Amino acid sequence: MKNEPAGIKPESWLVSAGRAPEPGAPLNVPLVPASNFILGSKRAYSRDDGTPTWEALEEVVGGLEGGKALAFASGMAAIAAVFDQLAAGTVVALPDDCYQGVAGLAAAGAEKGRWSVQRVAVDDTEGWIRACGVADLIWLESPSNPLLTVADLEAICAAPRKPGAILAVDNTFATPLNQQPLQFGATVSLQSATKFIGGHSDLLAGVATTKDEALWQALKKSRELTGATPGTLEAFLAVRGARTLAIRLERAQSTALKLAERLEKHQLVTCVRYPGLTSHPTHETAKRVLKGFGAIISFDLKGGAESADRACRNLKLIRHATSLGAVESTIERRAAIPGQGHLPPSLLRMSVGIEDADDLWNDLNAAINSAE
Ligand SMILES: *Cc1c(COP(=O)(O)O)cnc(C)c1O
């Protein structure tokens, strides 16, 4: 299995990786529904040894991230496999703003006495550098969900770490096209392939990528023993979705900037967060560590939570739905989600899709105006 795009750009790798080269082989990745294989080869049982379909997804994402990948049942399954590496009594450093599932997983383990959790502000680079010296798992998510704060991964990954510590980056919002944490020196990079990699809101999958062979083996063991294996159809669909990731992301992030600029001028909008805006508190860091500013924006409405809920109901083109990273634009009031008490009550998180930018703006503008 090749793990690095050799001499070609990531855009070309996304299209070409995972395909068999032999004459007569199917051009596309084979959809192999198999639990077991004829004994005597490298595979016996798929939960232990993988399948050709999972491996295609691993090759595609691993090559982009710049390491060796493992596919999982979901983003959370991949994340849980990393937490599964922690010994009793260890310390986890977690961002103050991050995916609520990760905060929930960390809190559940802390309650059972497995580890303790220290929260660090995403943009507190000095705080993260200090955490690197004491934590056994340094968990970063950047840009963060849903405040879109960008962490200085370059500086944090270069800081001295406690021996054996894992520095993990949830790279879902950036995708490996916009950010490659392993290149900065992170131990492992995580993708919820449910989001941008899949890109069509029709699957759950996750991928963990690392350059550390021992960690890769340990994550694979964890996948085997907890049964956190991806579905065959899901892995196939994730590869199919990944083929168009570059053009989807390019379109979506250019539209996201246009919408963010227009929202910033809207009288009923009090705050717009998008790393590509010069007004964004971590815009300078974003310019340095990200190759693109992404397709997620969040903004607050003057009229508060009730206006925000009304705006969501008034939309016609943009779907009122959770999740993100797909071809269709979706929007959601995040403080309505349990465990998100730190957020402004009216904060709307929008995942910008690939529709026409003016159509999206007209829909958004009309919904905000009629929700006042
Ligand atoms: C969705 C998401 C996850 C969890 O992924 P699942 O595939 O839903 O398990 C983790 N991190 C981030 C940033 C996400 O957006």
The ligand as an ORCA input file, in Angstrom:
! r2SCAN-3c Opt
* xyz 0 1
  C     -18.838     14.830     13.244
  C     -17.563     15.086     13.929
  C     -16.959     14.082     14.685
  C     -17.594     12.730     14.895
  O     -17.698     12.005     13.705
  P     -18.792     10.858     13.481
  O     -18.442     10.340     12.136
  O     -20.143     11.506     13.576
  O     -18.624      9.855     14.562
  C     -15.754     14.366     15.296
  N     -15.167     15.581     15.173
  C     -15.709     16.560     14.447
  C     -15.021     17.877     14.344
  C     -16.933     16.361     13.805
  O     -17.483     17.350     13.090
*
